[in-house]
Amino acid sequence: MASGDGLVVRVRPHFARLTAAQGLALCALATRHGDSGLEMTNRANLQIYGVSADDHPALLDGLRGQGLLDADAETERRRNVLVAPAHAGGDLTHRLTQALYDALDRLPDLPAKVGFAVDTGPAPVLTNDPADFRLEMSANGLILRTDGADRGLPVTECDAIPKLIALATLFAETRTPDQRRARAWAAAGGLPDSWQTTRPLPSSWPKYLGGPGAEPPAGRPGVSRDETAGYAAPFGRIGAAGLADLLARSGATVLTVTPWRVFLLHGGTPVDHPDFITDPDDPLLTVSACRGAPFCPQATVETRGLARRLAPHVRDLHVSGCAKGCARAGPAAVTVTGRDGAYDLGQGCAGETPRLSGLTADAIIQDLTRP
């Protein structure tokens, strides 16, 4: 798709993981054909911006050579699957994800943003992340739950994917045109009671860097008890040179992408790096900001520079270049939204009625930093 500085190319790593070799190759491709960076999304994808039409075929060839492209665009579109980051090869989350990948061609035609979460660890961790149909655990075993429903349907590993396909088909066949997400469909009464019998286990944020209420991991900032190192990327922006340097210095063997602007390095030796956040108290962890102008054609204001200036003074801040609010779908305590080259100041979601309108960046800073 097009952006203000060229094409945007999305990369969906299988199981949300890259080998170190794939990570280094992706850094090289982003430098050669893009804007020398990777942007993390809330669906645990990576995006390369600034790709010219002339460079696009070469970039795709490079991704294909690293095993980072699906066989066709339709398969890639359907493979909208969030995977709990702490999964291990061969565990239930991994097995169910592979089974879902294998069954993508059996899914019905669904709206573009409909997705799935496979989240079957000791407690669900993806509850607040975008997915329409979720495989989670209850006190008594595996369940299939529709987003927005408090309860799900008990399933077994053998019938989980067939029942997920049946539920997605029911949604596709009975939703109204304006019900493009399962949450809206369920709220309107489309989800039968028979699919809502069993509560999932309470959600538990993992002890990785960067989540609301996350506990500082044991040992050192950004390192969990299993020696997985977590690195937060400010605003989800990963500089290719910085990541390549970090991979080389740490000797990590695997990189996991999360929906939380955090990536995890497994194996090797955890090291600090100036490009990435390893302090769980860093104020930038509470700030969301899109790319803004001039990089996005929808934005009319600069965003990330302003967000950096405000971060030490404001907790739970969202700076959006326009009313779409792409960097954060949910509400924030303080929301700054661009409109016609000026800023609106309020709270909640981008585009809601502001408290003040038509402000300059200096006026925003003055208002939010006054004693």
LUMMARDO-64638 format. One record per atom (N, C-alpha, C, CB): x, y, z. Coordinates in steps of 0.02 Angstrom, whole numbers, padded with zeros to 5 digits, always signed. Glycine has a CB too. Layout:
# residues N
XYZ...
END
This chain:
# residues 371
+00042-00060+00000+00000+00000+00000+00044+00062+00000-00048+00000+00061+00015+00119-00020+00053+00180-00027+00053+00220+00037+00026+00222-00084+00108+00255+00051+00113+00301+00107+00142+00366+00081+00157+00272+00165+00158+00412+00127+00182+00477+00105+00251+00476+00075+00181+00524+00162+00291+00424+00091+00359+00421+00066+00372+00358+00024+00408+00422+00124+00319+00330-00005+00327+00271-00047+00280+00217-00027+00399+00246-00045+00297+00155-00046+00255+00098-00030+00271+00071+00040+00264+00042-00082+00221+00040+00071+00229+00005+00134+00224-00070+00120+00176+00028+00187+00274-00107+00141+00274-00179+00132+00269-00213+00200+00339-00202+00094+00219-00256+00208+00207-00290+00272+00240-00358+00271+00131-00296+00286+00272-00375+00326+00302-00441+00336+00269-00474+00396+00380-00436+00345+00240-00533+00386+00208-00569+00440+00251-00631+00456+00135-00590+00421+00296-00627+00505+00337-00685+00520+00295-00744+00544+00389-00667+00574+00308-00803+00519+00273-00862+00542+00288-00873+00616+00294-00925+00501+00235-00887+00655+00240-00895+00727+00269-00833+00761+00283-00956+00743+00267-00776+00727+00293-00712+00753+00367-00716+00768+00255-00691+00815+00404-00759+00734+00474-00768+00749+00517-00766+00686+00485-00834+00785+00578-00740+00696+00630-00738+00645+00692-00771+00672+00644-00665+00622+00728-00807+00630+00794-00828+00650+00839-00766+00648+00822-00885+00604+00897-00770+00680+00943-00714+00678+00963-00698+00607+01005-00729+00720+00973-00750+00566+00991-00739+00496+00936-00702+00459+01006-00806+00461+00873-00721+00471+00817-00685+00439+00814-00613+00464+00751-00721+00454+00826-00602+00529+00825-00535+00555+00878-00491+00524+00835-00536+00630+00938-00517+00517+00992-00479+00485+00976-00466+00412+01059-00517+00491+00949-00515+00378+00931-00505+00307+00876-00453+00300+00908-00572+00276+00828-00453+00346+00774-00404+00344+00802-00333+00355+00721-00421+00397+00850-00327+00401+00882-00262+00412+00916-00238+00347+00934-00266+00469+00951-00283+00314+00985-00264+00252+00936-00244+00198+01029-00322+00227+00880-00281+00193+00830-00265+00142+00796-00198+00157+00777-00321+00139+00782-00184+00221+00751-00120+00239+00798-00062+00224+00731-00120+00313+00863-00074+00232+00912-00021+00218+00919-00010+00143+00979-00038+00249+00920-00065+00106+00932-00060+00034+00871-00035-00003+00953-00128+00006+00811-00056+00017+00751-00041-00022+00700+00003+00014+00718-00105-00042+00710+00016+00078+00661+00055+00116+00693+00115+00149+00627+00012+00168+00665+00135+00207+00688+00194+00242+00735+00176+00299+00629+00235+00268+00766+00118+00295+00817+00096+00344+00787+00081+00413+00871+00148+00351+00725+00060+00413+00694+00042+00477+00637-00006+00468+00670+00103+00512+00614-00033+00525+00556-00078+00527+00507-00049+00578+00577-00151+00546+00444-00051+00561+00392-00027+00607+00352-00087+00633+00345+00025+00572+00348-00093+00699+00309-00147+00730+00235-00127+00732+00335-00163+00801+00191-00175+00721+00119-00161+00724+00088-00197+00783+00085-00184+00658+00026-00179+00799-00008-00211+00855-00034-00280+00838-00065-00167+00879-00018-00304+00779-00033-00373+00760+00032-00414+00754-00072-00376+00694+00085-00388+00783+00150-00422+00783+00177-00432+00713+00145-00489+00819+00163-00385+00668+00193-00384+00602+00249-00333+00600+00139-00369+00548+00288-00336+00548+00340-00286+00535+00326-00254+00468+00412-00318+00536+00334-00188+00464+00321-00152+00402+00383-00112+00381+00261-00105+00410+00396-00114+00316+00451-00076+00287+00420-00018+00248+00496-00121+00240+00439+00042+00266+00413+00102+00233+00465+00129+00183+00395+00156+00285+00440+00174+00140+00484+00210+00094+00510+00168+00036+00542+00236+00132+00472+00117+00017+00493+00074-00039+00468+00104-00104+00465+00001-00029+00513+00113-00152+00492+00140-00217+00461+00084-00259+00552+00172-00254+00422+00105-00308+00392+00055-00353+00445+00015-00390+00345+00090-00403+00500+00048-00406+00554+00013-00441+00588-00039-00396+00605+00063-00466+00594-00024-00331+00627-00069-00285+00582-00125-00260+00653-00031-00226+00517-00117-00268+00470-00165-00240+00482-00237-00262+00399-00146-00258+00491-00252-00327+00504-00321-00347+00567-00351-00315+00509-00326-00423+00620-00312-00311+00682-00337-00281+00672-00351-00207+00739-00286-00291+00634-00309-00173+00621-00321-00102+00581-00386-00093+00582-00262-00072+00531-00396-00135+00493-00458-00130+00537-00519-00144+00434-00457-00179+00581-00513-00192+00627-00569-00205+00671-00583-00144+00672-00553-00266+00694-00530-00111+00734-00539-00051+00696-00572+00005+00762-00473-00028+00633-00551+00014+00592-00582+00066+00577-00655+00050+00526-00543+00074+00565-00668-00014+00551-00737-00035+00612-00781-00022+00532-00739-00110+00670-00755-00034+00731-00793-00023+00742-00810+00050+00789-00755-00049+00712-00771+00095+00719-00784+00167+00659-00823+00196+00726-00719+00205+00615-00846+00152+00557-00882+00175+00506-00839+00211+00578-00937+00220+00503-00774+00195+00460-00727+00229+00400-00706+00187+00499-00667+00249+00388-00741+00131+00329-00728+00091+00286-00792+00088+00348-00705+00020+00221-00783+00088+00177-00841+00076+00176-00857+00002+00105-00826+00102+00145-00913-00014+00143-00936-00083+00105-00887-00128+00112-01005-00087+00055-00854-00100+00015-00806-00139-00014-00754-00092-00041-00843-00178-00040-00701-00121-00065-00645-00081-00127-00665-00041-00082-00585-00126-00168-00709-00067-00228-00730-00031-00210-00767+00034-00273-00773-00076-00160-00810+00030-00139-00846+00090-00112-00797+00142-00085-00898+00073-00072-00748+00119-00045-00698+00165-00101-00658+00197+00003-00652+00129-00152-00641+00159-00208-00602+00186-00245-00641+00240-00257-00583+00130-00254-00706+00230-00290-00747+00278-00248-00763+00340-00311-00812+00245-00182-00761+00334-00138-00780+00390-00130-00722+00438-00069-00803+00364-00187-00702+00466-00190-00646+00513-00196-00676+00583-00250-00597+00497-00141-00703+00608-00141-00743+00668-00093-00714+00719-00124-00817+00653-00118-00697+00778-00076-00677+00834-00058-00740+00874-00112-00625+00879+00005-00745+00894+00029-00804+00930+00060-00780+00996+00081-00844+00888+00041-00811+01051+00069-00793+01116+00145-00797+01112+00042-00839+01172+00180-00743+01129+00253-00741+01118+00293-00794+01155+00278-00674+01137+00268-00818+01212+00308-00864+01252+00301-00936+01230+00288-00859+01324+00269-00949+01173+00261-01019+01151+00329-01051+01136+00215-01023+01090+00330-01116+01141+00391-01154+01125+00374-01204+01071+00419-01189+01189+00423-01220+01031+00412-01268+00977+00383-01333+01002+00477-01281+00940+00327-01353+00974+00296-01416+00993+00244-01411+01048+00347-01462+01014+00237-01353+01081+00186-01347+01133+00118-01336+01101+00202-01289+01182+00066-01331+01144-00002-01327+01118-00013-01266+01074-00052-01327+01175+00013-01209+01095+00005-01148+01054+00038-01158+00986+00036-01088+01090+00097-01186+00985+00132-01198+00921+00093-01247+00878+00204-01224+00935+00069-01301+00907+00033-01352+00868-00032-01324+00839+00018-01413+00911-00069-01287+00880-00131-01258+00855-00119-01206+00801-00171-01228+00912-00067-01166+00810-00051-01116+00759-00034-01149+00693+00008-01072+00781+00006-01202+00695+00022-01238+00633-00041-01268+00602+00073-01293+00647-00085-01295+00643-00147-01323+00617-00190-01269+00584-00187-01358+00672-00190-01209+00614-00228-01154+00584-00196-01132+00519-00232-01095+00633-00130-01126+00517-00096-01110+00454-00116-01160+00399-00020-01110+00463-00117-01224+00418-00132-01277+00369-00204-01274+00344-00118-01345+00399-00248-01241+00383-00319-01240+00366-00341-01173+00338-00360-01256+00427-00295-01128+00322-00314-01061+00299-00360-01063+00238-00252-01021+00283-00349-01110+00193-00389-01113+00133-00460-01137+00146-00356-01158+00082-00474-01160+00207-00542-01182+00224-00582-01127+00260-00538-01244+00268-00550-01071+00274-00586-01016+00305-00633-00983+00255-00537-00965+00333-00689-00955+00279-00733-00919+00233-00702-00852+00214-00803-00908+00265-00734-00818+00168-00713-00750+00150-00732-00704+00207-00745-00727+00082-00683-00671+00237-00694-00629+00296-00672-00558+00282-00656-00658+00356-00699-00509+00319-00675-00440+00312-00600-00435+00324-00712-00393+00359-00569-00385+00296-00496-00382+00291-00461-00386+00358-00476-00320+00257-00488-00356+00410-00451-00353+00473-00469-00407+00523-00463-00287+00505-00513-00453+00504-00531-00507+00549-00470-00552+00560-00590-00549+00521-00456-00569+00623-00397-00609+00638-00410-00656+00696-00339-00564+00654-00358-00695+00712-00362-00749+00760-00305-00742+00811-00361-00817+00725-00317-00767+00872-00264-00768+00923-00259-00839+00949-00279-00718+00980-00198-00865+00952-00184-00930+00983-00144-00914+01046-00145-00979+00934-00177-00924+01103-00153-00895+01166-00164-00945+01223-00189-00827+01181-00132-01003+01217-00150-01059+01261-00096-01074+01313-00162-01121+01220-00061-01023+01335-00014-01032+01390-00050-01036+01457+00036-00975+01391-00013-01031+01512-00044-01037+01578-00099-00986+01591+00008-01030+01631-00095-00928+01558-00148-00877+01562-00145-00837+01497-00140-00831+01625-00203-00815+01472-00201-00776+01409-00164-00710+01418-00273-00763+01385-00124-00692+01369-00087-00629+01371-00106-00582+01314-00012-00643+01369-00146-00606+01267-00164-00566+01208-00235-00537+01212-00158-00609+01145-00264-00538+01272-00334-00518+01280-00348-00448+01254-00354-00522+01353-00301-00402+01262-00311-00333+01241-00285-00318+01172-00278-00286+01290-00264-00370+01136-00237-00361+01069-00287-00382+01016-00171-00400+01061-00282-00356+00955-00336-00364+00906-00341-00435+00877-00326-00316+00850-00396-00468+00894-00412-00533+00865-00487-00544+00873-00370-00591+00899-00517-00578+00826-00590-00588+00827-00609-00655+00858-00618-00583+00757-00567-00705+00848-00581-00772+00874-00518-00797+00909-00603-00822+00816-00527-00822+00970-00471-00835+01014-00472-00907+01041-00470-00786+01072-00415-00940+01038-00406-01004+01071-00367-00990+01136-00368-01055+01026-00399-01005+01192-00372-00989+01258-00383-01049+01305-00406-00926+01287-00361-01041+01367-00371-01093+01417-00422-01071+01469-00304-01111+01451-00463-01118+01490-00506-01109+01548-00478-01150+01606-00580-01129+01532-00513-01150+01661-00490-01189+01718-00491-01264+01703-00533-01175+01779-00531-01283+01653-00538-01354+01637-00510-01375+01570-00609-01373+01640-00479-01327+01534-00450-01346+01470-00460-01293+01416-00479-01411+01447-00452-01314+01355-00451-01269+01297-00522-01244+01281-00421-01305+01236-00527-01179+01263-00590-01152+01240-00579-01110+01178-00624-01110+01296-00633-01100+01141-00636-01056+01082-00683-00999+01100-00660-01094+01017-00657-00938+01099-00697-00880+01121-00699-00826+01068-00668-00851+01186-00757-00796+01059-00765-00740+01014-00747-00675+01051-00837-00736+00986-00711-00631+01018-00693-00567+01049-00756-00530+01071-00651-00524+01001-00754-00503+01131-00812-00467+01157-00858-00510+01198-00849-00438+01102-00851-00576+01194-00892-00622+01235-00853-00641+01297-00911-00685+01194-00886-00642+01354-00853-00659+01417-00836-00733+01421-00896-00640+01476-00871-00774+01384-00862-00846+01388-00852-00876+01319-00923-00879+01422-00823-00936+01319-00811-00971+01256-00838-01042+01259-00738-00971+01240-00821-01080+01208-00844-01149+01200-00787-01197+01214-00874-01161+01130-00795-01246+01259-00742-01296+01268-00730-01336+01204-00761-01345+01325-00666-01344+01187-00647-01382+01128-00588-01426+01146-00629-01335+01067-00572-01473+01103-00512-01514+01111-00461-01493+01059-00528-01590+01105-00400-01516+01067-00350-01500+01017-00370-01525+00949-00282-01529+01037-00404-01582+00947-00422-01612+00882-00477-01573+00847-00444-01684+00892-00526-01548+00885-00582-01514+00851-00579-01438+00855-00648-01538+00880-00525-01410+00884-00521-01338+00893-00523-01301+00826-00457-01319+00930-00484-01322+00778-00482-01287+00714-00546-01297+00674-00422-01310+00672-00573-01359+00668-00638-01365+00635-00693-01321+00666-00661-01437+00635-00694-01316+00733-00745-01275+00764-00731-01200+00754-00750-01291+00839-00668-01182+00753-00651-01112+00737-00675-01094+00667-00574-01101+00743-00664-01139+00620-00688-01127+00551-00764-01122+00550-00663-01183+00503-00798-01165+00588-00871-01162+00590-00895-01097+00620-00898-01221+00631-00861-01073+00673-00880-01010+00703-00868-00951+00656-00842-00999+00769-00810-00951+00622-00796-00898+00574-00846-00899+00517-00725-00906+00546-00867-00958+00497-00917-00964+00443-00985-00937+00466-00924-01038+00421-01004-00953+00528-01066-00926+00555-01064-00850+00556-01078-00952+00626-01008-00822+00576-01000-00749+00575-01007-00722+00504-00932-00729+00604-00972-00753+00456-00973-00729+00387-01043-00732+00357-00924-00771+00344-01081-00782+00376-01147-00793+00345-01203-00752+00378-01165-00866+00347-01193-00731+00441-01248-00699+00477-01235-00626+00495-01263-00737+00539-01174-00602+00487-01160-00533+00505-01195-00485+00456-01084-00521+00505-01208-00425+00479-01232-00373+00435-01173-00336+00404-01279-00323+00474-01182-00299+00351-01126-00265+00318-01085-00220+00364-01150-00225+00260-01118-00189+00413-01082-00145+00458-01047-00182+00515-01129-00093+00486-01060-00246+00521-01027-00287+00573-00965-00319+00543-01076-00341+00601-00913-00280+00538-00852-00303+00505-00804-00337+00554-00817-00246+00471-00818-00333+00618-00777-00366+00669-00823-00409+00712-00738-00315+00713-00796-00464+00738-00837-00511+00776-00864-00480+00840-00796-00572+00793-00828-00433+00870-00852-00401+00931-00919-00367+00920-00800-00350+00957-00925-00330+00865-00988-00296+00850-01044-00347+00836-00980-00249+00790-01027-00400+00801-01075-00454+00786-01100-00487+00850-01043-00507+00739-01054-00503+00896-01073-00534+00958-01116-00487+01001-01011-00556+00997-01097-00423+01003-01134-00374+01043-01205-00365+01018-01098-00307+01043-01215-00375+00953-01281-00367+00923-01323-00430+00928-01274-00346+00850-01298-00481+00961-01337-00543+00970-01325-00595+00918-01408-00526+00972-01274-00587+00876-01262-00637+00824-01232-00702+00850-01218-00609+00772-01199-00700+00907-01165-00760+00934-01214-00800+00976-01103-00740+00975-01229-00862+00957-01276-00903+00996-01249-00917+01066-01290-00969+00960-01296-00927+01113-01277-00941+01182-01236-01005+01188-01339-00947+01225-01247-01052+01142-01212-01116+01146-01136-01109+01136-01239-01163+01094-01114-01052+01109-01043-01039+01100-01014-00999+01159-01030-01002+01034-01055-00988+01211-01034-00945+01267-01050-00980+01334-01070-00876+01264-01011-01031+01351-01026-01070+01411-00971-01068+01463-01039-01140+01391-00908-01053+01444-00853-01064+01490-00806-01004+01491-00814-01127+01470-00790-00980+01551-00746-00923+01558-00673-00941+01546-00754-00892+01627-00635-00897+01514-00563-00908+01509-00529-00893+01575-00532-00865+01453-00468-00916+01582-00428-00897+01640-00417-00821+01639-00361-00934+01640-00407-00790+01696-00394-00718+01697-00332-00701+01657-00386-00693+01769-00336-00644+01622-00279-00622+01582-00221-00603+01628-00300-00562+01538-00161-00618+01605-00101-00602+01644-00049-00574+01597-00074-00665+01681-00029-00511+01610+00022-00482+01567+00089-00516+01579+00028-00405+01579+00125-00535+01527+00188-00571+01537+00242-00526+01567+00213-00599+01471+00290-00555+01598+00344-00517+01631+00397-00497+01580+00375-00559+01688+00376-00472+01523+00422-00444+01475+00416-00368+01480+00407-00469+01402+00466-00335+01456+00468-00262+01459+00410-00231+01419+00534-00237+01433+00378-00180+01447+00337-00137+01406+00263-00144+01409+00356-00146+01340+00235-00182+01454+00163-00188+01456+00132-00151+01515+00143-00259+01458+00067-00134+01510+00034-00101+01566+00038-00145+01628-00040-00087+01549+00065-00119+01682+00070-00157+01743+00123-00211+01742+00005-00187+01758+00167-00211+01693+00218-00263+01689+00265-00258+01748+00258-00258+01623+00284-00315+01777+00332-00317+01831+00402-00315+01803+00322-00379+01876+00448-00279+01835+00518-00282+01812+00543-00353+01815+00563-00235+01855+00571-00379+01761+00594-00447+01761+00652-00457+01810+00616-00468+01691+00663-00519+01828+00716-00535+01875+00784-00527+01841+00708-00606+01902+00835-00513+01880+00904-00513+01854+00928-00446+01831+00909-00562+01798+00900-00419+01779+00921-00354+01753+00863-00326+01711+00986-00360+01711+00861-00261+01700+00806-00233+01660+00801-00267+01592+00815-00157+01651+00740-00289+01575+00728-00316+01509+00744-00389+01500+00766-00278+01461+00764-00425+01554+00781-00495+01547+00735-00536+01591+00855-00509+01565+00701-00585+01562+00655-00626+01601+00692-00683+01634+00599-00653+01556+00655-00721+01673+00686-00774+01711+00714-00830+01667+00637-00803+01760+00689-00836+01607+00715-00888+01562+00768-00860+01515+00659-00919+01521+00797-00802+01534+00851-00771+01496+00829-00747+01427+00909-00819+01489+00766-00735+01419+00741-00701+01360+00748-00626+01371+00667-00721+01344+00781-00592+01326+00792-00520+01333+00738-00482+01295+00862-00500+01308+00705-00435+01329+00654-00394+01298+00679-00324+01284+00592-00391+01341+00668-00300+01223+00689-00233+01203+00629-00196+01174+00748-00236+01151+00615-00138+01202+00560-00097+01177+00587-00050+01123+00526-00058+01234+00548-00043+01070+00565+00003+01016+00522+00066+01024+00555-00030+00946+00552+00124+01035+00512+00185+01043+00463+00194+00985+00557+00246+01049+00399+00200+01002+00345+00208+00953+00341+00148+00905+00355+00272+00913+00374+00093+00920+00373+00035+00877+00422+00039+00819+00306+00024+00851+00465+00090+00818+00513+00100+00763+00579+00065+00780+00524+00176+00750+00599+00018+00739+00662-00018+00747+00710+00005+00692+00652-00096+00744+00763+00039+00710+00814+00057+00660+00851-00005+00638+00862+00109+00689+00858-00013+00572+00890-00074+00546+00962-00080+00569+00887-00073+00469+00999-00026+00569+01069-00029+00590+01074-00049+00664+01104+00038+00579+01031-00021+00706+01032-00037+00777+01015-00110+00790+00985+00007+00814+00964-00136+00755+00945-00206+00765+01000-00252+00741+00880-00221+00729+01030-00237+00684+01084-00280+00659+01142-00281+00708+01108-00254+00590+01158-00223+00737+01212-00219+00786+01194-00259+00849+01226-00146+00804+01132-00253+00872+01111-00289+00931+01113-00365+00920+01040-00267+00951+01089-00387+00863+01092-00459+00848+01164-00485+00847+01057-00474+00781+01208-00446+00816+01277-00468+00811+01310-00469+00880+01316-00421+00764+01299-00418+00920+01332-00413+00986+01304-00464+01035+01324-00344+01014+01240-00477+01033+01209-00522+01081+01220-00596+01065+01136-00508+01086+01228-00610+01000+01233-00680+00980+01167-00716+00985+01284-00715+01021+01111-00679+00988+01045-00710+00992+01031-00753+00931+00990-00657+01000+00993-00805+00940+00978-00851+00885+00908-00842+00856+00987-00922+00908+00863-00814+00896+00793-00807+00875+00766-00740+00900+00749-00865+00902+00724-00708+00859+00690-00645+00876+00615-00657+00873+00712-00587+00829+00580-00639+00926+00507-00643+00928+00478-00572+00926+00482-00681+00991+00429-00562+00882+00394-00498+00877+00331-00502+00920+00377-00480+00802+00318-00451+00960+00257-00450+01000+00212-00393+00976+00273-00442+01076+00149-00392+00998+00104-00336+00980+00115-00275+01023+00032-00358+00986+00166-00274+01066+00171-00222+01118+00230-00176+01106+00178-00255+01185+00254-00169+01045+00313-00128+01029+00375-00154+01064+00299-00054+01048+00375-00218+01079+00431-00251+01111+00451-00311+01069+00413-00273+01184+00516-00321+01060+00538-00384+01029+00582-00421+01079+00577-00370+00962+00583-00486+01072+00618-00529+01119+00675-00565+01083+00571-00581+01151+00733-00567+01114+00789-00604+01087+00802-00665+01131+00853-00559+01083+00808-00722+01099+00818-00785+01134+00888-00811+01119+00764-00837+01113+00921-00839+01170+00988-00865+01160+01039-00808+01162+00994-00903+01094+01102-00826+01162+01154-00775+01163+01159-00742+01231+01141-00723+01110+01188-00682+01232+01199-00644+01293+01162-00578+01291+01275-00632+01305+01117-00565+01338+01081-00501+01338+01130-00442+01345+01029-00499+01394+01121-00391+01304+01162-00331+01307+01116-00270+01304+01215-00330+01250+01137-00215+01333+01101-00152+01325+01120-00121+01258+01117-00103+01384+01074-00081+01231+01087-00047+01168+01054+00021+01170+01061-00089+01107+01089+00074+01150+01060+00141+01156+00999+00153+01113+01112+00192+01138+00988+00113+01061+00931+00123+01017+00866+00095+01046+00945+00091+00950+00871+00054+01098+00812+00019+01122+00805+00027+01197+00816-00055+01104+00744+00022+01221+00729+00034+01291+00735-00031+01330+00658+00064+01299+00773-00030+01384+00778-00087+01428+00759-00069+01500+00848-00116+01426+00735-00010+01511+00713+00013+01576+00637+00010+01579+00739+00084+01592+00608-00034+01620+00535-00039+01620+00500+00023+01646+00514-00097+01662+00537+00072+01673+00507+00134+01696+00516+00192+01647+00536+00153+01763+00543+00178+01588+00553+00232+01539+00485+00261+01519+00591+00204+01476+00477+00327+01522+00412+00357+01507+00389+00346+01435+00413+00431+01520+00435+00333+01389+00414+00321+01319+00372+00258+01312+00475+00315+01274+00375+00213+01362+00335+00152+01358+00261+00166+01365+00357+00104+01412+00242+00223+01390+00171+00239+01399+00145+00284+01343+00159+00272+01466+00186+00297+01292+00168+00344+01239+00158+00308+01173+00222+00398+01232+00105+00325+01138+00092+00300+01070+00093+00359+01022+00024+00262+01066+00125+00349+00964+00126+00401+00913+00136+00369+00845+00183+00453+00927+00095+00391+00797+00102+00366+00729+00161+00401+00694+00036+00376+00689+00173+00386+00631+00229+00416+00595+00217+00490+00582+00241+00379+00529+00154+00510+00573+00137+00580+00564+00161+00609+00498+00167+00620+00620+00154+00674+00492+00176+00709+00432+00252+00719+00435+00140+00778+00424+00286+00717+00378+00260+00712+00310+00256+00640+00284+00303+00752+00263+00266+00591+00330+00272+00521+00307+00206+00489+00290+00307+00481+00359+00152+00511+00322+00086+00483+00308+00043+00536+00273+00051+00459+00374+00012+00519+00217-00028+00569+00180-00091+00591+00217-00047+00541+00113-00113+00551+00267-00172+00570+00305-00155+00621+00360-00204+00509+00336-00093+00622+00382-00073+00665+00438-00059+00736+00414-00012+00636+00473-00074+00784+00457-00061+00854+00441-00012+00886+00491-00126+00894+00439+00012+00847+00540+00057+00873+00591+00113+00823+00605+00019+00891+00655+00168+00848+00631+00222+00806+00657+00200+00774+00723+00288+00847+00666+00221+00713+00736+00196+00677+00795+00250+00654+00843+00156+00618+00773+00300+00619+00819+00346+00584+00865+00394+00631+00901+00385+00532+00827+00413+00685+00869+00455+00733+00903+00417+00764+00961+00478+00787+00855+00353+00782+00950+00312+00810+01003+00302+00758+01058+00244+00833+00974+00290+00695+01039+00279+00643+01089+00340+00634+01134+00262+00577+01055+00400+00638+01105+00461+00632+01145+00467+00690+01196+00524+00631+01099+00448+00749+01174+00452+00806+01219+00401+00801+01276+00442+00872+01180+00345+00771+01262+00292+00767+01313+00300+00706+01358+00225+00765+01279+00334+00654+01336+00336+00591+01373+00358+00599+01446+00383+00545+01339+00408+00639+01463+00427+00645+01533+00374+00677+01577+00491+00684+01540+00325+00710+01546+00276+00749+01584+00207+00717+01586+00271+00818+01556+00192+00671+01539+00125+00645+01532+00127+00569+01530+00091+00674+01468+00090+00537+01573+00083+00464+01569+00021+00448+01527+00078+00433+01641+00025+00395+01490-00033+00371+01450-00053+00424+01399-00093+00355+01496-00008+00435+01351-00015+00487+01300-00020+00455+01231+00044+00536+01303-00064+00483+01189-00070+00463+01119-00066+00526+01076-00138+00424+01107-00018+00527+01030-00011+00582+00982-00025+00554+00913+00060+00616+00986-00077+00578+00881-00099+00552+00817-00098+00607+00764-00170+00522+00822-00074+00590+00705-00070+00639+00652-00137+00656+00621-00025+00614+00598-00188+00614+00633-00255+00628+00607-00305+00592+00652-00262+00604+00533-00368+00598+00637-00421+00570+00679-00426+00494+00675-00486+00601+00660-00390+00462+00630-00395+00389+00624-00365+00354+00685-00361+00365+00560-00314+00383+00715-00285+00353+00775-00252+00286+00763-00336+00347+00827-00213+00279+00710-00185+00214+00691-00138+00185+00744-00149+00221+00626-00104+00227+00782-00055+00201+00829-00087+00171+00891-00008+00257+00849-00150+00188+00903-00183+00163+00964-00258+00165+00953-00163+00204+01026-00289+00106+00955-00361+00103+00943-00400+00122+01005-00380+00033+00922-00373+00108+01064-00409+00122+01126-00398+00193+01151-00389+00073+01178-00431+00211+01206-00426+00278+01234-00360+00289+01271-00484+00293+01280-00342+00352+01280-00284+00371+01319-00304+00427+01367-00224+00394+01273-00266+00434+01420-00280+00487+01469-00272+00556+01437-00235+00481+01530-00223+00562+01392-00212+00624+01355-00205+00606+01281-00149+00664+01381-00244+00638+01239-00242+00625+01167-00231+00690+01130-00307+00591+01143-00180+00691+01087-00164+00749+01045-00176+00726+00973-00091+00775+01055-00219+00761+00937-00238+00741+00869-00226+00798+00820-00311+00719+00867-00195+00782+00764-00185+00833+00712-00248+00844+00671-00128+00812+00667-00259+00908+00655-00316+00925+00612-00300+00989+00575-00382+00932+00653-00298+00986+00509-00286+01045+00467-00223+01083+00487-00346+01092+00471-00170+01046+00503-00106+01076+00518-00097+01101+00588-00095+01132+00472-00146+01091+00631-00141+01111+00702-00159+01051+00745-00189+01172+00717-00155+01060+00811-00167+01005+00858-00230+01017+00898-00107+00997+00904-00268+00962+00910-00323+00962+00957-00300+00925+01019-00387+00930+00926-00323+00946+01077-00302+00916+01141-00364+00892+01178-00262+00966+01184-00363+00829+01199-00419+00801+01236-00399+00737+01271-00479+00789+01191-00447+00692+01277-00434+00626+01305-00478+00576+01269-00447+00625+01382-00467+00512+01284-00505+00461+01250-00470+00441+01186-00576+00486+01235-00509+00432+01132-00482+00410+01068-00471+00470+01022-00529+00360+01035-00424+00462+00975-00413+00513+00925-00477+00527+00887-00356+00493+00876-00492+00590+00875-00552+00607+00838-00612+00622+00881-00568+00552+00792-00609+00607+00947-00665+00625+00991-00664+00701+01004-00661+00586+01057-00718+00727+01029-00723+00799+01041-00667+00822+01087-00792+00817+01070-00625+00868+01065-00568+00889+01106-00586+00940+01159-00513+00917+01061-00541+00948+01207-00547+01001+01257-00526+01068+01228-00506+00984+01320-00472+01068+01188-00447+01128+01155-00433+01111+01083-00383+01155+01191-00439+01160+01038-00429+01148+00967-00384+01201+00937-00496+01147+00930-00354+01183+00879-00315+01231+00840-00252+01255+00874-00357+01289+00825-00218+01211+00912-00159+01231+00950-00094+01218+00911-00157+01194+01016-00043+01256+00929+00024+01242+00904+00057+01190+00949+00067+01307+00900+00114+01164+00926+00151+01116+00967+00173+01149+01033+00212+01088+00929+00197+01212+01029+00219+01247+01089+00161+01257+01138+00251+01314+01071+00102+01270+01113+00044+01279+01157+00026+01213+01191-00016+01306+01117+00031+01158+01154+00018+01092+01184+00067+01080+01241+00023+01036+01130+00130+01092+01227+00182+01080+01278+00170+01124+01339+00253+01094+01249+00154+01187+01328+00141+01233+01383+00082+01209+01426+00128+01304+01357+00029+01186+01393-00030+01164+01429-00017+01102+01470-00087+01151+01380+00022+01054+01443+00031+00990+01475+00090+00987+01523+00039+00938+01424+00132+01038+01523+00191+01036+01567+00188+01089+01622+00254+01046+01526+00134+01127+01624+00129+01179+01676+00123+01145+01745+00068+01226+01662+00152+01176+01797+00149+01146+01864+00077+01137+01888+00188+01191+01914
END
